[in-house]
C-alpha cells in the first residue's frame, strides 16, 4: 500500500402470427372452426462479448475473418472485467507489446511502448486520426481498442513500422442507457465514472462520459495519479440518410511522476555490489509534478447516397500540453557514491528535469465507402483525402543545477531542491503539413477467392527549429505506401491468406530534423522503409462464437544508418529484421464461458549496424522472444469469475556485440496472474472484485536504457467496484 502519500436495443425482429379463418363452404349449414397458427419469434444471434466481427476503421473493407493481416480488437467488456483504467493496462491483452522507460535520469512521459521491435509512441490514433502528445490515455471514453500489426503506412501514413493502435470513442446512440460506477482499492485508489446516454428525439441522442480519480500507486510512496476527464457526444439524424456527429474529449491530469528505483542488488546488476533498496523508496521531490491538459473537438458528417454508398467528412482539432518537473536518478558506477562507508551513508546522484511541451493537430478527412460490381467481381471500396497540420513546441526553462545527491537507502522527498524559473522565451519544435490520398478495395472474385489491397500517397513538408529566430531546417517529400493480400476461403467460416505491406519513416518524422552527418534525422538521408510479409489463417468456430487465428510474419526495416568500416562514412545500409508467429483465440467456448488469449514468438536482429569502432548490435533491445496473455471468465447465474495470466520472456537491454555490459543487461522473464469475481445483485446493481498479481510475484516491468534504474510491477493489490445502471 502506498505510504506517506501527500493529499493535495437492438430489438428482435418478430413475425406476426398468421391467422386463418375458414370461409363458409357452399352447401354447408355451419362454419368450419377457425385455425390460429402459433406466433413465431425470430431472434438475431446474440453478440459475443469479447469477439468483434468488423473493425470500426472505415479503411477496412472486409470483415476481420477475411482481412489478410493480424488485427486484435479489445472490446469494452474485457476492459471492464479487468478493471483496466489506462491504455497500457488494456494492452496487457496484446502479446508482443512492451513498455519503455527512458534514458538515464529521464522517464518517458505518457504512453511509451513498442511492438515487434518498433516504437508505437507516435502510432496511436483516435477514431482514425493521429493522436499526439505525452499523455497517459484513460479508458473511460473508449468503446474498444484496435491493434493492427505489421507495416501499416497505407492506413496511417508515415511511420507505423510494426503497426498502429486505433482507439474507438464512445458515441451517442438511440435509447436510454446509463450507468455510474465507483472504485476503491489498495494503494489508496479512488475513482468514479459515469456513462449517461439519452435519446432526445426519434433521430438524435446525447451521451456524457466522465471520470474523476485521486489515487496512489501500489508499492510506491508519494506517487500519485489524480485528474478528471469528460467525453461528450451528440448525434443528429440517427436512422436517416444524413447524420451529424459532434463529439469532444477533455482530460486533466495532475500527477506526481515516478522515476523508479536504482537497480542495485537486482540479478545482473554489476556496477556496484550492494543490497536492494525498498521498492517503496521515492527519489523525487514532493514538489515534482506532471500536469496534462488534453482536448480534442470533432465534427463528423455522414450521408448515404444509396444502400451501399456513404460519404463522410471529419474535422478535428486537438491540443495537448504537458508540463512536467521530475527529479531523476543518475545511476551506475559513478552515480552511486560513498560506497566505502556504511550503507546508511551511500548516496545516488540526482538531476532536476523540466519538460514543457505542447502538441496540436488540425485534421480534415473526406472519404467514400461504396460497393459495386465491376469486372465480374464484387468490390468494397474505401477512398479518401486527408489534410493534416501538426505542430510540436518545446518551451525552455533553463537548467536547474546544484541538486545534491540523495541517501540511497533512505531518500528524503522533503529535502530542498533547485527549482526551475519561468519560461525563458526560447522555443524549439516542428511543424508538419501533409496532404494524403488513399484507396482500399476488397474484390471478391468468387465465393472462395478475394483480393484485398490499398495504397496511400503522402505529400508533406516538415520544418523544425532549434530556437526562436534560428533558421529552420526543412524537408519536403512524397511517400508511397501500399499493401496487397490474397484470401482463400476453404469454408464459409474460415480463411487462409498471404499479404505484403509497406511503410516509410522519413527523417524527423516524429522529432526534430538534425544537421548531424550521423543522425538518421538529417534531411539528406532517405526515409527508412519497412515491409511485412504475413501468411495466416482465421477460423470462426463453435457456431461462430469463437475466432482462432494463426500467422507467421517477417518485417524488415531498411535504410538504417551504419558506419562504413573502410571509409568511416555514415551510410544507410543497416537493417532490422523481426520474424515470428502469433496465435490467438477470442470469443465464447460456451454461452457462459468467455476467453481471449494470444501468444507471440518472435526473433529480432539487426544486420550491418556498426559504429566507427566496428562494434555493432546483434538484436533489438526490449524485444522478448516469447510473450503470452490469457483472460477468461465463466458465469454461474449471478456470479461471474475471471482469471488471467501474462508471461513475458527475457528482454535484452544490452545488445552491443563488444561483450562489455555494465548495470543490468536485461529485463528478466516473468509471469503474473490476476483474478476477478463479479456478482449481479439485481438487474441494475453489480459488485466486482479484482485482484492483481495474485501470487505477489516480484517482477521487473521496465528498465531504463542505461540499465541502472528500473520500475517494478505492482505487488498483490485489489480494487472493489460497484456499478449501477439506470
N, C-alpha and C positions, 0 to 999 in steps of 0.2 A: 504494500500500500504506500502511496506517496506520503512523504514525511516532510514536516517543516514547510508545508505549502502556504504561500502567501496569498491571501484573498484579495484581491483588488475588486345493358340487358339486351345483353343481346337477346331479345325474346325468341322463344322457339316458334317454328312455323307449324301451324295447325291446319289440318284438312277438316273442312266442315263435314258433318255427318251426312251421308247420302240417305235421303228418305224416299221410300217408295210407297205409293198408295195405289191400291188396286182399283181399276176403273170398273164401273158396272158392266157385267157381262150380259150380252144380248140373250134374251130369253130366260134370264135367271131372276128369281124373286128376291135374292138377298145379295148384299155386297160382300165381296171377299175381304177377310181381315187384312188390315194394313201391316206391312213388314218394315221395321226400322233397323237399318244396319248400325253396328256399334261405331262410336266415334274413334277415329284413328288419329293418333298424335305422332308426328314425325319430328324428331329432335336432331339437331346438328350434333356431331361428335364433340364432346366437351374438350376445351383447350387443355393441353398438358402443361402444368405449371412451369416446369423447367425448360421445356422444349419450344423453340421458335421455328416456324415454317419459312419465313421470309425475313430478309434484312429490312430495317426501316430506311436504309440508304437508297435513294431513288436511282442511283447509278447501277445497282444490282438488278439485272433484267431477268433473272430466273430464280425459282425457289432455291433455298440453300442446298437441298438434296441434289440439284442439278447445276450448282455453281462450282466451277473447276478450280477451287482454291480452299485453303483452310480458313474457316470463319467460325469463331466461337461467340455465342451470344449469352451473356449473363443476365438473366431476367430478374425483375424486382423481387420475385418470390424467393429466389436464392439469397439475394442481398438482405432481405428482411429476416429470413430464417437464421442467417449467420450473424445478424446484428452488425453488419459492416457499415460504418459511417463515413469512411473515406474511400476514394478511388483505389488507393493502394490495398486496402483491406478487401475490396471487391475483387481485385485482380489476383487474390490468392487462389482463385478458381482456375487460373490460366497457367499451365505448365510452361516453363521457359522464360518467365519474366523474373528479373532480379532487380533489387534496389541498389542505388548508388549513394555515396556519402559525401564525396568531395575531396579536395586536395589539402594536405597539411592541416592548418587550423581552421580551414573553411568547411562549412557544412552546406551542401546543396540545398537551396530553398525550394519548397513546393514539391510537386510530384516529380521524382527523378528515378527513372527505371529504364531498363534496356531489355530487348527481346532478340533472341537468336544472335547475340553478339553485337547488336547495334542499339544506339540510344533512341528512345522513343519520346524524349522530353519535348521535342518540337513537332511531334507527330500525333498530337491529341486534338480531336475535333469535337465540336458540339453541334449536333444536328447537321453534320456535313460541312461545317465551316471551321477553319483552323482556329484553335483557342490558344492564345499566347499568354505569357505571364507566369511568374513564380508563385503559384498558389497551390495549396493543398486542397484538392477538389473534394466536395462533400457529395453524399449520395441522396440528400433529402429531396432533390428535384429531378431524380433520374428514373426513367421508365425501364431502361436497360443499358447495358454496356456491350458494345460490339468490338471484338478484337479480330482484325484481319491480318493474316500472316503471309509473309513473302513480299518481295518488291512490289510497291503499290503506287508508283509515280503516275500511272494512268488515272487512278482515282483521286489522288491528292495533290499532284504537282511535285515540287522539289522535295527531296528527302525521302522519307518512308522506305529506307533501305530494307528493313525487316518487316514492315507492315505499319499499321496505324490503329489507333483507338478512336472509336466514334461513340460519344455519349448522347443518348437519346433523352430529351427532356420530356417531362410530364406535360400533357396538353389537356385543355378543357374538352369535355365530351357531353353528349346528351344524357340526361338522367341525373338524379341527385345521389351523390355518393361522397361521404365524408368520414374522416377519422382523426383522432388525436392519440398521441402516444407519449408516455413519459418513461424515462430510463434512469435508473440509478445503478451504481456499481462500485466495485473496489477501485482504488486509486482516486477516490473522491469524485467519481464521474457522475455528472448530472446533465441530462439532455431531454428536450421536449420537441415534438414535431406536430404539425397539423397539416392535413390534406383535405381541403374543402372544395368540392365541385358542385356547382348549382346550375341547373338548366334555367335560362332566363326567358326563353320563348321556344317555339317549336323548332327553331333553327339556330339558336345561339346558346352559349354557355360560358361560364366564368369559373376559373379554378385558381385557388390560392394554396401554395405550399410554403410553409415557413418552418424554421428551425432555430433553436437557441440552445447553446451549451456553455457550460462552465465546468471544465473537467481537468483533473490532474492526469498523470500518466503512471500506470502501474510500474513499480520498481525504480522510480525516479523521484528525487527530491526537487522541489521548486518548479519543475517543468509543468507547463500549463497550456491547455488549448481552450480558448474562450472566443465566443463570437456568435453571430446570428446570420441567417440567410432568408431571403424571400424570393419566391418564384411566382410570377403572375402570368396567367394565360387567358385570353378572351378570343373566342371563335364565333364568327357570324357566318350564316349560310350553310350550316351543317345539314346534310341531306339534300342540298341543292347543287346545281352545276358550278356555282361560284362561291368560294369560301375565302374568308379573310381571317388570318391568324395574327393576333398581336400578343407577343409574349416577351417577358424580360426576366432577368435573374440578377440578384444583388446579394453580395456576400461581404461580410465584415468580420475580420479576424484580429484578435489582439492576444497573441500567444507569447509565451516565454520559450524561445528556441532551445534546442538541445544539441550541444556539441559532442555528446558521447563521453566516453571514459578512456583513459590510457589503456593500451593493450598489454602493459607489463603483467607478467605472470601467466598469460594465456599460452596454451600449447603452440609452439612455433616461434614465439617472440624471442629474439636473440640479442637485441641491443643492450639491454640491462637486465641482470638477474635480480628478481625480487618478487614478493608476493603480489597477488591481485589486489586491486582497490575494491572498495564496496561498490556494488553495482548501483547503489542509490546516489553515490557521490555526484554533486553538481559543481562543475568547474567554472560555470559562468557567474554572472552577477545578477542580483535581484533587480537591477535596472536594465537588464537585457530585454529587448522587445522585438517582436515581429508583427507589424501592423499591415494588414492587407485590405484594400478596398477594390472589389471586382464587380463591375457592372456590364451587362450586355442587354441591348434592346433589339428586337427582331420584328419585322413585318413580313408576312408571307401571304401572297395572294395566289390562289389556285382557281383554274377554270377548266371544266371538262368540255372539250369541243365535240365529244361524242362518247360512245360507250367505252372506247379503248384509247382515247387520246386526252391527255391532260397537259396543260401548260401552266407554269408557275414562275413567280418571281419572288426572290427572297432578298431582303436588305437587312444588314446587321451592322450595328456599331458596338464595339466592345472596348473597355478600358480597364486595365488592372494596374494598381500602384502598390508596390511593396517597399516598406521602409523597415530596415532590419538592423539592429545593433546586437552583435554576438561577441562574446568573449570565447575565443577558441584556444585550443591547446596546440603547441608545437612540441611534438613528442619525438622519440628516437633517442639515440645515444647522447646527443648534445642537449636534448630538450629536458631530460630528467637530470636534476642536479643534486649536489651534496650527498652523493651515494656513499661517500666514505664515512659518514656519520650514522647515528641511529636512524631507524626507519621513520621515526617521528619528525625528523628534520629534512627528509627528502622533499624535493620540490619538482614542479613541472612548469615549463615556460608557457606563458600566455600571450595572446595578441588580441587587440581590440579591433573589431572589423565593423564596417558600416556599408550596407547596400541600400541605395535609394534609386529604385528603378521604376519606370513607367512604360507599359506596353499598350498600344492601341491598334485596333483594326477596323477598317471600314470595308465591307464586302457587299457585292451585289451579284446575285446569280439569277440567270434566266434559263430555264430548262424545259424540255419537252419529253414526255413519255408517251409512246404510242405502240400499237400493234397493227400489223398489216401482213398481207400475203404478197410475195414477190419472188420470182424465180423458182416457183414451185416449193417455196419454204414459208413457214410462219415465222415472222420476225417480231421480236420485242426490242424496241429501240429507245435508248435514252441519250439525249444530246443536250448540250448547253454551252453557255458563255459565262465566264466568271471574271469579275473585276475586283482586284484587291489593292488596298493601300494599308501597309503595315509599318509601324514605327516603334522603335525602342529607344528610350532615352535614359542614360545613367547620369545622375547628379552627383557632383563631388562635394565631400565634406572635409577634405584634407585628411591628414593622418594623425591618429591618436597614438603617441609614443609614450614610453615610460611605464608601461604596465608591468608591475612586479610579478615574479613567479608565485604560484600557489603551492600550498602544502599538498604534496602528492596524496597522502592518505587521509587528510582531514582538511579539505578546502573550505574557505570561509566565503560564502556568497555575499556577505555584507562588507567585505573589505573595500577600501577606497579604490576607485577606478578612474582612469583618464577618460573623459567624455569627449564626444565629437561636437564641434560647433555647428552653426547654421550652414546652409549651402554656400559654397564659395563663388558660385556663378559659372564654374567650369562644367561643361557637359560633354558627353560623348554618346554616340548612338548610331543607329542605322535606320534608313528608310527604304522600303521596297515597294515598288509598284508593279503589278502583274496583270496581264490580260491573258486569259486562258480560253481555249476552245476544246471541247471533248465530245466523244460519241462512243456509245457502247451498244452492242447488238447481240442478242441471243437468237440464232437462227435454227429452227427445228427442221432438219432435213426430212426426217420421218419419225415414227414413234420410237425408234431406237437411237438415232444419232442426232446430235446437235453441235453447233459451233458457237462458242461464246468468246467475245473479244472486244477490245476498245483501244482508243488512243487519245492522247492529250498533248496539246502544244501550248507551252507557256512562253510568252514573250515578256521579259521583265527587265527592270532597271533597279540596281541596288546602289545606294550611296551611303557611305559611312564616314564619320569624322571622329577623330580622337579628342577634339577640344573645340570650344566655341571659337570661331574665326579661322580655324585651320582649314587648309584646302582639303576638301573631301576626296576620298577615293571612290571611284565609280566603276561599275561593271554592268554591261548590258548584254544579254544573251537570249537565245531561243533554246528551249529544251523540248525534246520529244520523248515521250514515254508511251509504252504500249503493252498490251497483254493479249494473249490468244490461248484458247483451250478447246479441246475436243472432248465431248461427253458421250459415252455409250451406256445405254440402259438395258442391261440383260433382263430386267424385270421392272414393272411399274414402280416398285418400292426401292430400287437400287440404282446406283450409277458407278461407272468406272471412268476416270478422266486422266488427261495429261494436259499440262499447261506450262506456259512460258510467260514471264512478266519482267518488266524493266523499271528502273527509276534512275534519277540523276540528282546529284547533290553538288551544286556549283560552289565556288569559293565564297565564303562569307554568307552562306545560306541562312545560318541561324546565329551568327555572331558578326563581329566587325571584320571588314577587309583588312588585310595586312600588307605592308611593304616588304616584309621579311622574305628573303630569297628562299628560305627553307620552309615557310609556312604554307600549308595547303589552302589557306585563305587568301593567298596572293592572287589577284585577278589575272596574273599572267598564266596561271595553271588552268588546265581543262577541268570540267566537272568530274567528280567521281561517278562512275557508272556501276550500277548494280543489276544483276539479273538473277532470277529464281526459276529453276525447273522443278516441277512438282508432279508426282504420279500418285493417284489416290483412289479411294473408293468410299462411298457413303451408302448406308442402308437404313431404311425405316423398318423396324421390326415390331412384333407384338401388336399387330393391328395399328401400325404407325404411331404407337405411343413412345417408342424408344428409337433414337438415332444412334448408330455406331459408325465410326469413321476411322480410316487409317490413311496415312500419307507418308511418302518419302520425298525428301526435297534436297536441293543443293542451291545455295546462294553464294555468289561471288561478287565481291566489291572490288572494282578495278580502279586504276589511276591514283593509288595512294602514293605519298611521297616516300622516297628512299634515297640513299646516297650511293652514287656510282662509285664502286671501290677502286676504279682506276683514275677517273677524273676528279673525284670527290665533289662533283656537282649534284645538286638535288634534282632528281628525275622522278617521273610518275610511272614507276614500274612495279610498285608494290601491290599486293592483293590481300584480301581477307576472304577466306573460304569457310562457310558454315554448311554442314550437311547433317542430315539425321532423319528420324522417323517420329511421327506423332500418332497417338491413338486417343480416341475419345468415345465416351458414351454419355448420352443426355436424354432424360425423359422418365418414363414410368416402366418399372418392371411389372407391377400390378397397379390397379387403380388407387391403391393405398401406399405404394412403395415408390418413392422418387429417387433419382440418382443423377449426379453429374460428376464425371470423372475424366481425367486426362493424364497422359504420360508423354514426355518428350525426351528422346535420347538423341543427343547432338554431339558433333565433333567439330571443333573450331581450330583454325590455324591461320597464321599469317605467312605469306610467301614473299620472299625477296624484300623484306622491310628491314633495313640496317642503317646504322649511323656511320659517321665518318671513321670510327674505330673498327668497323666491321661487326659490331655487336648488334644482333637482331632479336626478334621476338618469335617464339615458336608457337604461340597460341594467343587467343583473345582473353583478356582478363575479365573477371566477373561472369564467366560463362560456364555454368555447371554442365557436366556431361549428362546427368540424369535428373529430371525433376518430375514429380507426380503429385496430383491433387485429387481428392475424393471428398464429396459431400453427399450424404444420403439421409433420407428421413422416411419414417413409417408412421402411419396414422392408425390408431386404435380408437374408434369412436371419437371422443372429445380430446384425446391425448395424442400428441404428435411428438415423436422422439427423433432427434437428429444426431448424426455422428460424422465427423470429418477428420481427415488426416492429410498432412502435407509432408513431402520428402524432397530435399534438395541435396544433391551430392556436392562434393568439394568444388569450390570455385577459386581459381587461381587469381591472386593479386599480382604476383611476381612472375613475369613471363620472359624475362631477359635471358638470352642464351649464354651470357658470360659466366653464369654459375653463382655470382655474388647475390646474396639475398638481403638480409637485414630486416629487422622488425618482423611482422607476421607475413609469411609468404602466401597465405591463402585464407579463405573462409571455410572452416571445416563443415563437413556434411552434417545435416540434422534432420530430424523428423518431429512433427508436432501434431498432437491430436486435440480436437475440440468436440464439445457436446452441446446439445440443445434439448430442452423439454418445453413444450407449449401445451397449454390447457385452455380449451374453449369453454369458458364458464357458461356463456349463453350466446345466442346469435350475435350479440353486439360486443361482448367483452371477452378478451383473451389475455392470458398471462404467459410470459415467456421468460425462461431462464437460460442464459448462455454461459458456458464455462469454457474458457480458453486455456490452451496449454495444459490439458487435463492432467498430465503426469509431471508437471512442473519441471520440464526439461530446460536446462540452461543451454542456450544456443546463441551463436553469433549471427546477427541478422545482416549487418553491413560493416564494412571495413573501409577506412579511407585509403586513397591512392598511395600514401606513404607507408601504410601498414602499421602505424603507431597508435591509431585511435580507432575505436570501434563502438558500435551500438548493439546491445544485447536485445534479443526478443523479449517480450513481456513475460514475466513469471506467471504462474497459475493465477487467473483472475476471473471475474464473473460480472455479469450485468443482469439486471431484472427489469423487464419491460412490461408495462400494461398498455394495451391498445384497445380503444373504444371506437366503434363505428356507429354512425348515426345518420 
